[in-house]
């Protein structure tokens, strides 16, 4: 902490209070597991912080027959306990296996999505295959944006907004979330592959940790759709993954970019096998 710097902390009890603090330049604190590492990344802690944990509406998981709404302040642990619903196996796995138990009890859904420059976050690829919608509170009022656009534009969006909720349609038959951690790298996965099958038997695939920002693997999705006779054969799909690997792997201390790309095909194979185990693809 820099000497002589006055810092302020606000625990907002309403969204209006939180936005008032944001207008004054306060940074948003959810679980704090990413912000507390700022000094280790060579980043100064913010001079003003507004915490969201006292806003009741942001700590709820609402499961309805046709949709699910997840508050941004819901922790990974709470999400894992709440989301035992058919079709969301992948998101459940992402919540229950990210980091370690201590982190999962504190780290929030909103914090995971808003941790800029954290490529290895588990929830973004799982939410991408759910085709989630992100709800923001902006200075002009609420705003809804698709998860893909949010991830691409979040640096600009978060300069004047707070993530409040995640909206999911219940249109999935089955899903899976496969991650590859390395023991020497701690809890951060080298690569993540999330897969989901909707009611029309179309497969969605997203990849995290391989590039700086998680994204859908549209080239493989299209290849699987064109090869429908064997779309859910693990070996065949792994072959398609090798053929249509259009990722530019990022180099990092836990793995080089070429290795991140190389492990995608076997992760896809494992993911398809996990989808088949649900017994819902018949």
C-alpha positions as a Markdown table, in Angstrom:
| # | Residue | x | y | z |
|---|---|---|---|---|
| 1 | Unk | 0.0 | 0.0 | 0.0 |
| 2 | Unk | 1.4 | 3.4 | -1.0 |
| 3 | Unk | 2.2 | 5.6 | 2.0 |
| 4 | Unk | -0.1 | 8.6 | 2.5 |
| 5 | Unk | -2.9 | 7.3 | 0.3 |
| 6 | Unk | -6.4 | 7.5 | 1.9 |
| 7 | Unk | -8.6 | 4.6 | 1.0 |
| 8 | Unk | -12.3 | 4.2 | 1.4 |
| 9 | Unk | -14.6 | 1.2 | 1.7 |
| 10 | Unk | -18.3 | 1.1 | 1.2 |
| 11 | Unk | -20.5 | -1.9 | 1.9 |
| 12 | Unk | -23.6 | -1.1 | -0.2 |
| 13 | Unk | -26.9 | -2.4 | 0.9 |
| 14 | Unk | -28.7 | -1.5 | -2.3 |
| 15 | Unk | -27.8 | -1.3 | -6.0 |
| 16 | Unk | -28.4 | 2.4 | -5.9 |
| 17 | Unk | -25.8 | 2.8 | -3.2 |
| 18 | Unk | -23.3 | 0.7 | -5.2 |
| 19 | Unk | -23.9 | 2.8 | -8.4 |
| 20 | Unk | -23.4 | 6.0 | -6.4 |
| 21 | Unk | -20.1 | 4.7 | -5.2 |
| 22 | Unk | -19.2 | 3.7 | -8.8 |
| 23 | Unk | -20.0 | 7.3 | -10.0 |
| 24 | Unk | -17.3 | 8.4 | -7.5 |
| 25 | Unk | -14.8 | 6.0 | -9.0 |
| 26 | Unk | -15.0 | 3.1 | -6.5 |
| 27 | Unk | -13.9 | -0.3 | -7.8 |
| 28 | Unk | -16.3 | -3.2 | -7.3 |
| 29 | Unk | -15.5 | -5.9 | -4.7 |
| 30 | Unk | -17.3 | -9.2 | -4.9 |
| 31 | Unk | -15.4 | -12.0 | -3.3 |
| 32 | Unk | -12.1 | -10.2 | -3.4 |
| 33 | Unk | -10.0 | -13.2 | -4.4 |
| 34 | Unk | -8.7 | -11.5 | -7.5 |
| 35 | Unk | -8.4 | -7.9 | -6.2 |
| 36 | Unk | -6.4 | -9.1 | -3.2 |
| 37 | Unk | -3.7 | -10.4 | -5.6 |
| 38 | Unk | -3.3 | -7.0 | -7.3 |
| 39 | Unk | 0.0 | -6.2 | -5.5 |
| 40 | Unk | 1.5 | -9.5 | -6.6 |
| 41 | Unk | 0.7 | -8.6 | -10.2 |
| 42 | Unk | 2.3 | -5.2 | -9.8 |
| 43 | Unk | -1.1 | -3.4 | -9.7 |
| 44 | Unk | -1.9 | -0.9 | -6.9 |
| 45 | Unk | -5.0 | -1.6 | -4.9 |
| 46 | Unk | -7.9 | 0.8 | -5.7 |
| 47 | Unk | -8.2 | 3.9 | -3.5 |
| 48 | Unk | -12.0 | 3.3 | -3.2 |
| 49 | Unk | -13.9 | 0.1 | -3.1 |
| 50 | Unk | -17.6 | -0.8 | -3.0 |
| 51 | Unk | -18.6 | -4.2 | -1.8 |
| 52 | Unk | -21.8 | -6.0 | -3.0 |
| 53 | Unk | -22.3 | -8.8 | -0.5 |
| 54 | Unk | -25.0 | -7.0 | 1.5 |
| 55 | Unk | -27.3 | -6.6 | -1.5 |
| 56 | Unk | -29.7 | -9.5 | -1.0 |
| 57 | Unk | -30.9 | -9.8 | -4.6 |
| 58 | Unk | -27.4 | -10.4 | -5.9 |
| 59 | Unk | -26.9 | -13.5 | -3.7 |
| 60 | Unk | -29.8 | -15.6 | -5.0 |
| 61 | Unk | -30.0 | -18.5 | -7.4 |
| 62 | Unk | -33.5 | -18.6 | -8.9 |
| 63 | Unk | -34.4 | -21.9 | -10.7 |
| 64 | Unk | -37.6 | -21.7 | -12.8 |
| 65 | Unk | -39.0 | -24.3 | -15.2 |
| 66 | Unk | -37.7 | -22.4 | -18.3 |
| 67 | Unk | -34.8 | -20.3 | -17.0 |
| 68 | Unk | -32.3 | -19.8 | -14.2 |
| 69 | Unk | -31.1 | -16.5 | -12.8 |
| 70 | Unk | -27.8 | -16.3 | -10.9 |
| 71 | Unk | -26.9 | -13.3 | -8.8 |
| 72 | Unk | -23.5 | -11.9 | -9.3 |
| 73 | Unk | -22.6 | -12.2 | -5.6 |
| 74 | Unk | -23.4 | -15.9 | -5.5 |
| 75 | Unk | -20.3 | -17.8 | -4.6 |
| 76 | Unk | -19.0 | -20.9 | -6.5 |
| 77 | Unk | -19.8 | -23.0 | -3.4 |
| 78 | Unk | -23.4 | -21.8 | -3.3 |
| 79 | Unk | -23.8 | -22.2 | -7.0 |
| 80 | Unk | -22.6 | -25.8 | -6.8 |
| 81 | Unk | -25.1 | -26.6 | -4.1 |
| 82 | Unk | -28.0 | -24.9 | -5.9 |
| 83 | Unk | -27.5 | -25.9 | -9.5 |
| 84 | Unk | -28.4 | -29.6 | -9.6 |
| 85 | Unk | -30.6 | -29.3 | -12.7 |
| 86 | Unk | -30.6 | -31.5 | -15.8 |
| 87 | Unk | -28.5 | -29.9 | -18.6 |
| 88 | Unk | -26.3 | -27.8 | -16.3 |
| 89 | Unk | -23.8 | -30.5 | -15.4 |
| 90 | Unk | -21.0 | -28.5 | -17.0 |
| 91 | Unk | -21.6 | -25.3 | -15.1 |
| 92 | Unk | -22.0 | -27.3 | -11.9 |
| 93 | Unk | -18.6 | -29.0 | -12.5 |
| 94 | Unk | -17.0 | -25.6 | -13.3 |
| 95 | Unk | -18.4 | -24.2 | -10.0 |
| 96 | Unk | -17.4 | -27.2 | -7.9 |
| 97 | Unk | -13.9 | -27.7 | -9.3 |
| 98 | Unk | -12.5 | -24.2 | -9.7 |
| 99 | Unk | -9.5 | -23.4 | -7.6 |
| 100 | Unk | -9.8 | -25.0 | -4.1 |
| 101 | Unk | -12.5 | -25.2 | -1.4 |
| 102 | Unk | -11.4 | -22.1 | 0.4 |
| 103 | Unk | -11.5 | -20.0 | -2.7 |
| 104 | Unk | -14.9 | -21.4 | -3.8 |
| 105 | Unk | -16.4 | -20.4 | -0.5 |
| 106 | Unk | -15.5 | -16.8 | -1.2 |
| 107 | Unk | -15.1 | -16.3 | -5.0 |
| 108 | Unk | -18.3 | -15.1 | -6.7 |
| 109 | Unk | -19.8 | -15.6 | -10.2 |
| 110 | Unk | -19.6 | -11.9 | -11.0 |
| 111 | Unk | -16.0 | -11.7 | -9.8 |
| 112 | Unk | -15.0 | -14.7 | -12.0 |
| 113 | Unk | -16.5 | -13.0 | -15.0 |
| 114 | Unk | -15.0 | -9.6 | -14.2 |
| 115 | Unk | -11.5 | -10.7 | -13.3 |
| 116 | Unk | -9.8 | -8.9 | -16.2 |
| 117 | Unk | -6.7 | -10.6 | -17.6 |
| 118 | Unk | -7.5 | -13.9 | -15.8 |
| 119 | Unk | -7.5 | -16.3 | -18.7 |
| 120 | Unk | -7.9 | -19.4 | -16.6 |
| 121 | Unk | -11.3 | -18.7 | -15.1 |
| 122 | Unk | -13.6 | -21.7 | -15.2 |
| 123 | Unk | -17.0 | -20.1 | -15.4 |
| 124 | Unk | -16.7 | -18.2 | -18.8 |
| 125 | Unk | -16.5 | -21.3 | -21.0 |
| 126 | Unk | -19.2 | -23.0 | -19.1 |
| 127 | Unk | -21.5 | -20.0 | -19.4 |
| 128 | Unk | -20.6 | -19.6 | -23.1 |
| 129 | Unk | -22.0 | -23.0 | -24.0 |
| 130 | Unk | -25.1 | -22.1 | -22.0 |
| 131 | Unk | -25.4 | -19.0 | -24.2 |
| 132 | Unk | -25.9 | -17.0 | -21.0 |
| 133 | Unk | -27.0 | -13.4 | -20.9 |
| 134 | Unk | -25.2 | -11.0 | -18.6 |
| 135 | Unk | -27.3 | -8.3 | -16.8 |
| 136 | Unk | -25.5 | -5.0 | -16.1 |
| 137 | Unk | -26.5 | -2.0 | -14.0 |
| 138 | Unk | -25.2 | 1.1 | -15.9 |
| 139 | Unk | -25.4 | 4.8 | -15.2 |
| 140 | Unk | -28.3 | 4.8 | -17.7 |
| 141 | Unk | -30.1 | 1.8 | -16.1 |
| 142 | Unk | -30.1 | -2.0 | -16.6 |
| 143 | Unk | -28.6 | -3.5 | -19.7 |
| 144 | Unk | -28.6 | -7.1 | -21.1 |
| 145 | Unk | -25.8 | -8.4 | -23.2 |
| 146 | Unk | -24.8 | -11.8 | -24.5 |
| 147 | Unk | -21.9 | -13.5 | -22.7 |
| 148 | Unk | -19.7 | -13.6 | -25.9 |
| 149 | Unk | -20.1 | -9.9 | -26.4 |
| 150 | Unk | -19.6 | -9.2 | -22.7 |
| 151 | Unk | -16.3 | -11.1 | -22.6 |
| 152 | Unk | -15.0 | -9.3 | -25.7 |
| 153 | Unk | -16.0 | -5.8 | -24.5 |
| 154 | Unk | -15.8 | -6.1 | -20.7 |
| 155 | Unk | -12.9 | -3.7 | -20.3 |
| 156 | Unk | -15.0 | -0.9 | -21.7 |
| 157 | Unk | -18.3 | -2.2 | -20.2 |
| 158 | Unk | -17.0 | -2.5 | -16.6 |
| 159 | Unk | -15.6 | 1.0 | -16.6 |
| 160 | Unk | -19.1 | 2.3 | -15.9 |
| 161 | Unk | -21.2 | -0.7 | -14.9 |
| 162 | Unk | -21.7 | -3.5 | -12.4 |
| 163 | Unk | -22.6 | -7.1 | -13.3 |
| 164 | Unk | -25.7 | -7.9 | -11.4 |
| 165 | Unk | -27.1 | -11.2 | -12.7 |
| 166 | Unk | -26.6 | -14.0 | -15.2 |
| 167 | Unk | -29.6 | -15.3 | -17.1 |
| 168 | Unk | -29.7 | -18.9 | -18.5 |
| 169 | Unk | -32.3 | -20.6 | -20.7 |
| 170 | Unk | -33.1 | -24.1 | -19.7 |
| 171 | Unk | -32.7 | -25.4 | -23.3 |
| 172 | Unk | -29.9 | -27.9 | -22.7 |
| 173 | Unk | -30.1 | -31.7 | -22.7 |
| 174 | Unk | -26.6 | -32.3 | -21.3 |
| 175 | Unk | -23.4 | -30.5 | -20.7 |
| 176 | Unk | -19.8 | -31.2 | -19.6 |
| 177 | Unk | -16.8 | -29.2 | -18.4 |
| 178 | Unk | -13.3 | -30.7 | -18.8 |
| 179 | Unk | -10.2 | -29.0 | -17.3 |
| 180 | Unk | -6.6 | -29.9 | -17.4 |
| 181 | Unk | -4.6 | -28.6 | -14.4 |
| 182 | Unk | -0.9 | -29.3 | -13.8 |
| 183 | Unk | 0.3 | -30.0 | -10.3 |
| 184 | Unk | 3.2 | -27.7 | -10.6 |
| 185 | Unk | 0.9 | -24.9 | -11.7 |
| 186 | Unk | -1.4 | -25.0 | -8.7 |
| 187 | Unk | -5.1 | -24.7 | -9.3 |
| 188 | Unk | -5.0 | -22.9 | -12.7 |
| 189 | Unk | -6.0 | -25.1 | -15.6 |
| 190 | Unk | -3.8 | -25.2 | -18.7 |
| 191 | Unk | -6.9 | -25.6 | -20.9 |
| 192 | Unk | -10.6 | -25.9 | -20.4 |
| 193 | Unk | -13.2 | -27.3 | -22.8 |
| 194 | Unk | -16.9 | -26.9 | -22.1 |
| 195 | Unk | -19.5 | -28.7 | -24.2 |
| 196 | Unk | -23.4 | -28.6 | -24.2 |
| 197 | Unk | -26.1 | -30.2 | -26.3 |
| 198 | Unk | -29.4 | -28.4 | -26.8 |
| 199 | Unk | -32.8 | -29.9 | -27.4 |
| 200 | Unk | -32.2 | -29.9 | -31.2 |
| 201 | Unk | -29.1 | -32.0 | -30.6 |
| 202 | Unk | -26.8 | -29.2 | -31.6 |
| 203 | Unk | -23.4 | -29.2 | -29.8 |
| 204 | Unk | -21.9 | -26.0 | -28.4 |
| 205 | Unk | -18.2 | -25.9 | -27.5 |
| 206 | Unk | -16.2 | -23.3 | -25.7 |
| 207 | Unk | -12.5 | -23.1 | -24.8 |
| 208 | Unk | -10.9 | -21.3 | -21.9 |
| 209 | Unk | -7.4 | -20.7 | -20.6 |
| 210 | Unk | -5.9 | -21.4 | -24.1 |
| 211 | Unk | -6.2 | -17.8 | -25.3 |
| 212 | Unk | -6.4 | -14.6 | -23.2 |
| 213 | Unk | -10.3 | -14.6 | -23.5 |
| 214 | Unk | -12.5 | -17.7 | -23.5 |
| 215 | Unk | -14.5 | -18.1 | -26.7 |
| 216 | Unk | -16.8 | -20.5 | -28.6 |
| 217 | Unk | -15.1 | -23.1 | -30.9 |
| 218 | Unk | -17.3 | -22.4 | -33.8 |
| 219 | Unk | -15.1 | -24.1 | -36.4 |
| 220 | Unk | -15.5 | -27.4 | -34.5 |
| 221 | Unk | -19.2 | -26.9 | -33.9 |
| 222 | Unk | -19.7 | -26.4 | -37.6 |
| 223 | Unk | -17.6 | -29.5 | -38.4 |
| 224 | Unk | -19.6 | -31.6 | -36.0 |
| 225 | Unk | -22.9 | -30.4 | -37.5 |
| 226 | Unk | -21.7 | -31.3 | -41.0 |
| 227 | Unk | -20.6 | -34.7 | -39.8 |
| 228 | Unk | -23.8 | -35.5 | -38.0 |
| 229 | Unk | -23.6 | -39.3 | -38.5 |
| 230 | Unk | -20.8 | -39.5 | -36.0 |
| 231 | Unk | -21.1 | -36.2 | -34.2 |
| 232 | Unk | -21.0 | -37.8 | -30.7 |
| 233 | Unk | -18.4 | -40.4 | -31.3 |
| 234 | Unk | -15.5 | -39.4 | -29.0 |
| 235 | Unk | -12.7 | -40.6 | -31.4 |
| 236 | Unk | -14.2 | -39.0 | -34.4 |
| 237 | Unk | -14.8 | -35.7 | -32.7 |
| 238 | Unk | -11.3 | -35.7 | -31.4 |
| 239 | Unk | -10.1 | -36.1 | -35.0 |
| 240 | Unk | -12.3 | -33.1 | -36.0 |
| 241 | Unk | -10.8 | -31.1 | -33.2 |
| 242 | Unk | -7.3 | -31.7 | -34.5 |
| 243 | Unk | -8.4 | -30.7 | -38.0 |
| 244 | Unk | -10.2 | -27.6 | -37.0 |
| 245 | Unk | -8.0 | -26.2 | -34.2 |
| 246 | Unk | -7.9 | -22.5 | -34.9 |
| 247 | Unk | -6.6 | -21.4 | -31.5 |
| 248 | Unk | -3.5 | -19.3 | -30.9 |
| 249 | Unk | -2.2 | -20.6 | -27.6 |
| 250 | Unk | -0.9 | -18.2 | -25.0 |
| 251 | Unk | 2.4 | -18.7 | -23.3 |
| 252 | Unk | 2.4 | -18.7 | -19.5 |
| 253 | Unk | 4.4 | -19.8 | -16.6 |
| 254 | Unk | 2.3 | -23.0 | -16.3 |
| 255 | Unk | 2.4 | -24.0 | -20.0 |
| 256 | Unk | 3.5 | -22.8 | -23.4 |
| 257 | Unk | 0.9 | -22.0 | -26.1 |
| 258 | Unk | 1.7 | -24.9 | -28.3 |
| 259 | Unk | 0.9 | -27.3 | -25.5 |
| 260 | Unk | -2.4 | -25.7 | -24.6 |
| 261 | Unk | -3.4 | -26.2 | -28.3 |
| 262 | Unk | -2.2 | -29.8 | -28.3 |
| 263 | Unk | -4.3 | -30.9 | -25.4 |
| 264 | Unk | -7.6 | -29.6 | -26.8 |
| 265 | Unk | -8.3 | -32.7 | -28.9 |
| 266 | Unk | -8.0 | -35.2 | -25.9 |
| 267 | Unk | -10.1 | -32.8 | -23.8 |
| 268 | Unk | -12.8 | -32.8 | -26.4 |
| 269 | Unk | -12.7 | -36.6 | -26.5 |
| 270 | Unk | -13.2 | -36.7 | -22.7 |
| 271 | Unk | -16.0 | -34.1 | -23.0 |
| 272 | Unk | -18.0 | -36.1 | -25.6 |
| 273 | Unk | -17.6 | -39.2 | -23.5 |
| 274 | Unk | -19.0 | -37.3 | -20.5 |
| 275 | Unk | -22.0 | -36.1 | -22.6 |
| 276 | Unk | -22.7 | -39.7 | -23.6 |
| 277 | Unk | -22.6 | -40.9 | -20.0 |
| 278 | Unk | -25.6 | -38.8 | -19.2 |
| 279 | Unk | -27.7 | -41.1 | -21.4 |
| 280 | Unk | -29.7 | -38.1 | -22.8 |
| 281 | Unk | -28.3 | -38.0 | -26.3 |
| 282 | Unk | -30.4 | -40.8 | -27.7 |
